[in-house]
């Protein structure tokens, strides 16, 4: 494998990002009453599994870290042992000053955590404190009442249904209050909340997407050159385009030899192209390779191409190990640390991957198709 050529090609793809101003922020902190060895640092919209930087905690329960190329966006600190357990509470901050100080406590004392030295962080945390003060007691009372009913096997009773309806009403009031504050008092802290709503919109049934889009458009006009403005464009484009009947999104990347490809070339040259995005740590997605091989062998001479992209990784070596283990008959390209934003552009951020079936007109025919559905698509189009 031509590792040097590979690295050069990868560097050329990333050169457009090298002109950003390098701003540093020193993170200093003390950890109280917990035996933790490290913290993970990550931008809040990114996946800590492969995008995080590790910050060791000393024997004196302190830490210090220089965050280079710091952007005025929301970051998260996560205790490493909590992350490994799969249940963690991020400590949010914005690196808008030279030095930020942290006093961190055990997870059951999360509200005692303190962050100082950042005006944007203070605004964000005060906002969340107001939300808890206004709505948390209302939610908690109803949750307690529902738990009591379930213990009495009355979880389906009329009273339980009434309480669930009350939860729905409080949820709507909560979202409405948030958006009113976000819209009337715009700031970078509030912008981060809007991006969070877009990223998790499927989990917030109370959100009016048209209203959310209009609010974000006002933020785009206010902050035209901000990182979140570009991020929003990618997120909303993916939400609108990456659907069955939508248009594929082009990207460039390289293979194990450093050969650069443009995905659009595959789409044009083949009757059907299957885009198989996969991460080595995701068992279900990785197992899709075995299911695709029979289709590839049967239809590769009739106009079918499969393009694999290995993502969810932070080192080149992870890519080489993965493709050697996978040993699939098609080419597998690489996406290291979301460099080309492929996962983001295909609306699967922070996931293990996905399968997309695309015709030579660029139309998405299926997303994660069942075996029978894929067979029918190939029969009809090849």
Secondary structure as GFF3:
##gff-version 3
##sequence-region A 1 382
A	DSSP	alpha_helix	3	14	.	.	.	ID=ss1
A	DSSP	three_ten_helix	15	17	.	.	.	ID=ss2
A	DSSP	beta_strand	25	31	.	.	.	ID=ss3
A	DSSP	beta_strand	38	43	.	.	.	ID=ss4
A	DSSP	alpha_helix	48	51	.	.	.	ID=ss5
A	DSSP	beta_strand	53	56	.	.	.	ID=ss6
A	DSSP	beta_strand	62	67	.	.	.	ID=ss7
A	DSSP	beta_strand	74	79	.	.	.	ID=ss8
A	DSSP	alpha_helix	80	85	.	.	.	ID=ss9
A	DSSP	beta_strand	91	94	.	.	.	ID=ss10
A	DSSP	beta_strand	99	104	.	.	.	ID=ss11
A	DSSP	three_ten_helix	107	112	.	.	.	ID=ss12
A	DSSP	beta_strand	114	116	.	.	.	ID=ss13
A	DSSP	alpha_helix	119	131	.	.	.	ID=ss14
A	DSSP	pi_helix	132	136	.	.	.	ID=ss15
A	DSSP	alpha_helix	137	151	.	.	.	ID=ss16
A	DSSP	alpha_helix	158	184	.	.	.	ID=ss17
A	DSSP	alpha_helix	188	199	.	.	.	ID=ss18
A	DSSP	three_ten_helix	201	203	.	.	.	ID=ss19
A	DSSP	alpha_helix	209	222	.	.	.	ID=ss20
A	DSSP	alpha_helix	227	241	.	.	.	ID=ss21
A	DSSP	beta_strand	252	254	.	.	.	ID=ss22
A	DSSP	beta_strand	260	262	.	.	.	ID=ss23
A	DSSP	alpha_helix	263	269	.	.	.	ID=ss24
A	DSSP	beta_strand	272	279	.	.	.	ID=ss25
A	DSSP	alpha_helix	283	299	.	.	.	ID=ss26
A	DSSP	three_ten_helix	300	302	.	.	.	ID=ss27
A	DSSP	beta_strand	304	313	.	.	.	ID=ss28
A	DSSP	alpha_helix	316	326	.	.	.	ID=ss29
A	DSSP	beta_strand	332	336	.	.	.	ID=ss30
A	DSSP	alpha_helix	342	345	.	.	.	ID=ss31
A	DSSP	beta_strand	353	359	.	.	.	ID=ss32
A	DSSP	beta_strand	364	367	.	.	.	ID=ss33
A	DSSP	alpha_helix	371	381	.	.	.	ID=ss34
###
